[in-house]
Amino acid sequence: MDIVNIHYGVSETIGWRESMEDEHAIYERPGEGLFGAEIYDGHGGKGASRIAAEMLTPYFMHNRARETEKSLRDRRKDADLLRDAYLAVDRHLLERHVRSGTTAAHFYIVEDRFITANTGDTRVIIGTEGNVAVLTVDHKPGLPGETRRIENLGGEVTRIGTPRVQGILAVSRALGDAYLKPYVIAEPRVAEGYLGKENDYAVLACDGVWDVLTPEEVIREARQSTDPQKGADGVVKKALDHGSADNITVIVIDLREYTGPMRRNIMEITEITDYGAIIEAVDSE
């Protein structure tokens, strides 16, 4: 398997907003057998999303490279290293007094494995045999576990219309947002597993897409063209046609040439670690 066989397209639009607060990045490391794609959906300015896009994956990859110097027995899990990267970026934003915040979603391929991580409501989906799998979970303050965590810390989730943290933010996890600490946390949910022949396309997109389109509609649009750039453009156009007025960023990843030679037919999710849920469980003891 060679990551040069992974192809992608990126499409974005400012929508009806006054400024573009989304950021994205793509990483191709053939020598390490690693491919990465990520989207950050900023709010309250683009400072947090810009810094996160510059810092998070390089931090993760640097620490991951250091782990290879250790014995297999002593190496830390990729999920733990990703969590470290999320928390390091969050600390950096607080130390630099960046008042804005950002969601984050990551999709990495390491040989035949995949790793996804997210905070907030930016999603990663992947095509399966005639269907689609959502690899992330939206972190919304109205979810029972998120509400409980916030209220246990003395915060409030308002429920007039869209549930919001302290009546302000419609996501319960994000990087930054210093003025909403400790209620808004940067703890990610990480899912890991093995790719299979059935995986044809993966799509990352911010809530400007998911507010108006279902995962099934998005993967169907991505499959309309053999060119992932046209697929990404098609998803953006469809979201706009369905009334999205938000910033929109979409990454479509064509996996067919990469997964085609694999011996495994069906994708397998082997481990899910929700560090925010772990924190809640510890705090409630």
C-alpha positions as CSV (number, residue, x, y, z in Angstrom):
1,M,0.0,0.0,0.0
2,D,1.2,3.4,-0.9
3,I,-0.4,6.6,0.2
4,V,0.3,8.2,-3.2
5,N,-2.7,6.2,-4.3
6,I,-4.9,8.3,-2.0
7,H,-6.5,11.2,-3.9
8,Y,-8.5,14.1,-2.5
9,G,-10.3,17.3,-3.2
10,V,-11.0,20.3,-1.0
11,S,-13.8,22.8,-1.5
12,E,-14.8,25.8,0.6
13,T,-17.0,28.9,0.6
14,I,-17.5,31.8,3.0
15,G,-21.3,31.4,2.5
16,W,-23.3,34.3,3.8
17,R,-20.9,35.1,6.6
18,E,-18.8,38.3,6.8
19,S,-15.5,36.3,7.2
20,M,-14.1,32.8,6.7
21,E,-13.3,31.2,10.0
22,D,-12.7,27.6,8.7
23,E,-9.3,26.1,8.3
24,H,-8.1,22.8,6.9
25,A,-4.9,20.9,6.3
26,I,-3.7,17.8,4.4
27,Y,-0.6,15.8,5.3
28,E,1.0,13.2,3.0
29,R,4.0,11.4,4.4
30,P,4.9,8.5,2.0
31,G,8.0,7.6,4.0
32,E,6.0,7.1,7.1
33,G,3.0,5.5,5.4
34,L,0.8,8.2,6.8
35,F,-2.0,10.4,5.3
36,G,-3.9,13.0,7.3
37,A,-6.8,15.3,6.6
38,E,-8.4,17.8,9.1
39,I,-10.9,20.6,9.3
40,Y,-11.3,23.3,12.0
41,D,-14.6,25.3,12.2
42,G,-13.8,28.5,14.0
43,H,-16.1,30.7,16.0
44,G,-15.6,34.1,17.4
45,G,-12.8,34.8,15.0
46,K,-10.3,32.7,13.1
47,G,-7.4,32.9,15.5
48,A,-8.1,29.5,17.2
49,S,-8.7,27.6,13.9
50,R,-5.6,29.1,12.3
51,I,-3.3,28.2,15.2
52,A,-4.8,24.7,15.5
53,A,-4.3,24.0,11.8
54,E,-0.7,25.0,12.1
55,M,0.1,23.2,15.4
56,L,-2.0,20.1,16.1
57,T,-1.0,17.5,13.6
58,P,2.7,18.5,13.7
59,Y,2.6,18.1,17.5
60,F,1.0,14.6,17.1
61,M,3.4,13.5,14.4
62,H,6.5,14.7,16.3
63,N,5.5,12.8,19.5
64,R,4.5,9.7,17.4
65,A,8.0,9.7,15.8
66,R,9.6,9.8,19.2
67,E,7.5,6.8,20.3
68,T,9.1,4.7,17.6
69,E,12.4,5.0,19.4
70,K,10.9,3.0,22.3
71,S,10.2,-0.7,22.5
72,L,6.8,-1.9,21.4
73,R,5.9,-2.6,25.0
74,D,6.6,0.9,26.1
75,R,5.0,2.8,23.2
76,R,2.0,5.0,24.0
77,K,-1.2,4.5,22.0
78,D,-1.9,6.8,19.0
79,A,-5.2,7.8,20.7
80,D,-3.4,9.0,23.8
81,L,-0.9,10.9,21.6
82,L,-3.8,12.6,19.8
83,R,-5.4,13.6,23.0
84,D,-2.1,15.1,24.1
85,A,-2.0,17.1,20.9
86,Y,-5.6,18.4,21.4
87,L,-4.9,19.4,24.9
88,A,-1.5,21.0,24.0
89,V,-3.2,23.2,21.4
90,D,-6.0,24.1,23.9
91,R,-3.4,25.2,26.5
92,H,-1.5,27.2,23.9
93,L,-4.6,29.1,22.9
94,L,-5.4,29.9,26.6
95,E,-1.8,31.0,27.3
96,R,-1.8,33.3,24.3
97,H,-5.2,34.7,25.4
98,V,-6.9,33.7,22.1
99,R,-10.6,34.3,22.9
100,S,-12.0,32.5,19.8
101,G,-12.5,28.8,19.6
102,T,-12.7,26.0,17.0
103,T,-14.1,22.6,16.5
104,A,-11.7,19.9,15.1
105,A,-12.0,16.7,13.1
106,H,-9.1,14.5,12.0
107,F,-8.9,11.5,9.7
108,Y,-5.5,9.7,9.5
109,I,-4.5,6.6,7.5
110,V,-1.5,4.6,8.7
111,E,-1.0,1.7,6.3
112,D,-4.2,-0.3,6.6
113,R,-5.4,1.4,9.8
114,F,-7.5,4.6,10.3
115,I,-7.7,6.9,13.2
116,T,-10.3,9.6,13.6
117,A,-10.6,12.2,16.3
118,N,-13.0,15.1,16.9
119,T,-14.3,17.8,19.3
120,G,-17.4,19.7,18.4
121,D,-19.7,19.1,15.4
122,T,-17.3,18.7,12.5
123,R,-17.8,15.2,11.2
124,V,-15.9,12.4,9.4
125,I,-17.9,9.8,7.4
126,I,-16.7,6.9,5.3
127,G,-18.4,5.0,2.5
128,T,-19.1,1.3,3.1
129,E,-20.7,-1.3,0.9
130,G,-23.6,0.6,-0.5
131,N,-23.9,2.6,2.7
132,V,-22.0,5.1,4.9
133,A,-20.5,5.0,8.4
134,V,-20.2,8.1,10.6
135,L,-16.9,7.9,12.5
136,T,-17.4,10.9,14.8
137,V,-20.0,12.0,17.3
138,D,-21.3,15.6,17.5
139,H,-20.5,17.1,20.9
140,K,-23.7,19.1,21.7
141,P,-24.6,20.5,25.1
142,G,-28.0,19.0,24.9
143,L,-26.6,15.5,25.0
144,P,-27.3,14.0,28.5
145,G,-23.7,13.2,29.2
146,E,-22.5,16.6,28.1
147,T,-25.3,18.4,30.0
148,R,-24.5,16.4,33.2
149,R,-20.8,17.2,32.9
150,I,-21.4,21.0,32.4
151,E,-23.9,21.2,35.2
152,N,-21.7,19.2,37.6
153,L,-19.1,21.9,37.1
154,G,-21.6,24.7,37.9
155,G,-22.4,25.6,34.3
156,E,-25.7,25.9,32.6
157,V,-27.2,24.6,29.3
158,T,-29.9,26.9,28.1
159,R,-32.7,25.3,26.1
160,I,-34.5,28.1,24.4
161,G,-34.2,27.0,20.8
162,T,-30.8,25.4,20.3
163,P,-29.2,24.2,23.5
164,R,-26.2,26.3,24.3
165,V,-23.4,26.4,27.0
166,Q,-24.0,29.4,29.2
167,G,-26.5,30.5,26.6
168,I,-23.7,31.2,24.1
169,L,-22.1,28.2,22.4
170,A,-23.9,25.4,20.6
171,V,-21.1,22.9,21.0
172,S,-19.9,21.5,24.3
173,R,-16.3,20.6,23.2
174,A,-13.9,22.8,21.3
175,L,-10.3,24.1,21.3
176,G,-10.0,27.5,22.9
177,D,-13.0,29.4,24.1
178,A,-11.2,30.6,27.3
179,Y,-14.3,32.5,28.5
180,L,-16.3,29.3,28.7
181,K,-13.8,27.2,30.6
182,P,-14.2,24.8,32.4
183,Y,-17.5,23.9,30.8
184,V,-16.3,23.7,27.2
185,I,-13.5,21.1,27.0
186,A,-11.0,20.0,24.4
187,E,-11.1,16.3,25.2
188,P,-11.5,14.4,21.9
189,R,-13.4,11.2,21.0
190,V,-11.0,8.9,19.1
191,A,-12.0,6.0,16.9
192,E,-9.5,3.5,15.5
193,G,-9.8,0.5,13.2
194,Y,-8.9,-1.2,9.9
195,L,-9.9,-0.2,6.4
196,G,-11.4,-2.6,4.0
197,K,-12.1,-3.0,0.3
198,E,-15.6,-1.6,0.9
199,N,-14.3,1.8,1.9
200,D,-14.4,3.9,-1.3
201,Y,-14.6,7.5,-0.1
202,A,-14.2,9.4,3.1
203,V,-15.6,12.9,3.7
204,L,-14.8,15.5,6.3
205,A,-17.1,18.5,6.6
206,C,-18.1,21.2,9.0
207,D,-21.6,21.9,10.3
208,G,-22.4,24.1,7.4
209,V,-22.9,20.8,5.5
210,W,-24.4,18.6,8.2
211,D,-27.0,21.2,9.2
212,V,-28.7,20.7,5.8
213,L,-27.5,17.3,4.5
214,T,-27.5,13.8,5.8
215,P,-24.4,11.5,5.7
216,E,-26.2,9.4,3.0
217,E,-26.7,12.5,0.8
218,V,-23.1,13.6,1.3
219,I,-21.5,10.2,0.4
220,R,-23.9,9.9,-2.5
221,E,-22.8,13.3,-3.9
222,A,-19.1,12.4,-3.3
223,R,-19.7,9.2,-5.4
224,Q,-21.1,11.2,-8.3
225,S,-17.7,11.8,-9.9
226,T,-14.5,9.8,-10.1
227,D,-12.7,13.2,-9.4
228,P,-12.7,13.9,-5.7
229,Q,-12.3,17.6,-6.4
230,K,-15.6,17.6,-8.3
231,G,-17.1,15.5,-5.5
232,A,-16.1,18.1,-2.9
233,D,-17.4,21.0,-5.1
234,G,-20.6,19.0,-5.5
235,V,-21.2,18.6,-1.8
236,V,-20.6,22.4,-1.2
237,K,-23.1,23.3,-4.0
238,K,-25.7,20.8,-2.7
239,A,-25.4,22.3,0.8
240,L,-25.8,25.9,-0.6
241,D,-28.8,24.7,-2.7
242,H,-30.3,23.3,0.5
243,G,-30.1,26.7,2.3
244,S,-26.8,26.6,4.2
245,A,-25.6,30.2,5.0
246,D,-22.6,29.2,7.1
247,N,-18.9,28.9,6.2
248,I,-18.4,25.5,4.5
249,T,-15.3,23.4,4.1
250,V,-15.4,19.9,2.6
251,I,-12.6,17.4,2.0
252,V,-13.5,14.3,-0.2
253,I,-10.9,11.5,-0.1
254,D,-10.9,8.9,-2.9
255,L,-9.8,5.6,-1.2
256,R,-10.6,3.2,-4.0
257,E,-7.1,2.8,-5.4
258,Y,-5.7,2.5,-1.9
259,T,-8.2,0.0,-0.4
260,G,-8.8,-2.0,-3.6
261,P,-5.8,-4.4,-3.1
262,M,-6.5,-5.0,0.6
263,R,-7.3,-8.5,1.7
264,R,-9.8,-7.3,4.3
265,N,-13.2,-6.7,2.7
266,I,-15.1,-5.1,5.6
267,M,-13.9,-2.1,7.7
268,E,-13.5,-2.9,11.3
269,I,-13.7,-0.4,14.2
270,T,-11.5,-1.9,16.9
271,E,-11.4,0.8,19.6
272,I,-13.3,4.0,20.6
273,T,-12.0,6.2,23.3
274,D,-14.1,9.2,24.4
275,Y,-11.8,11.1,26.7
276,G,-14.5,13.6,27.6
277,A,-16.7,10.7,28.9
278,I,-13.8,9.4,30.9
279,I,-13.4,12.8,32.5
280,E,-17.1,12.8,33.4
281,A,-16.9,9.4,34.9
282,V,-14.0,10.4,37.1
283,D,-15.6,13.6,38.2
284,S,-18.8,11.8,39.2
285,E,-17.1,9.4,41.5
